[in-house]
Amino acid sequence: MKALLDSELITMRKLGNKRMYQLNHKLMTEVTEHLDNINTNHVRCICNDIDKGECSS
């Protein structure tokens, strides 16, 4: 939980003697969009070019 809190993927609030955790939806959406961009085939990606032997660098 500490790693999730430190990375701000979740938030925590105290309610009496309990701790309530909630997902940071805004940050999670940004992370998901970034991962989708990395994993998509329609965006030109250097890793795709390298696999095909088309890397010009």
N, C-alpha and C positions, 0 to 999 in steps of 0.2 A: 504494500500500500504506500510505503514511503516513496518508492521510486515513481509511482503514478502521481502522487502529490507533488513531488519535486519537479516532475516534467509538466505539471499543470494539466494532465489529461483528466484528472478528477479534482473536485473540490471537497472540502470537509467542513462541517459545522457541528458544533456541540449542541446537543439538546438534552439538558439535564446531565445525567451521567453517561449518555450514549453519544456516539459519533455517527453523524449521518453523512454519507458519501454520495456525490452526484457526478455524473459524467459531464465533462466540459464539451458540450455539443459543438460549439463554434470551432474549437481547436480540433476536435475529432473530424469534423467535416473538412477542414483544411488538410489534415493528414491523409484522409481518404482520397481527396481530389489529387493530392500530390502522388500518392501511390498509384492511382488510376492512370495518371499521365506517364508514369514510368512503365507501367505494365501494358500500355496500349500498343497495338500494331499499326494504327493509322498515323501516328506521329513519327516523323523520322527520328530514329534513335541510333547513336553511334554503335551501340551494342548489336543492333540488327545488321548494320553495314559490315561490321567486323565478321559476323557469322557468315555473311555472303562473300567475304573477301573483297568488299568494295570500300574499304577504309582508305581514305586518301592522306591520312596524317602519318 
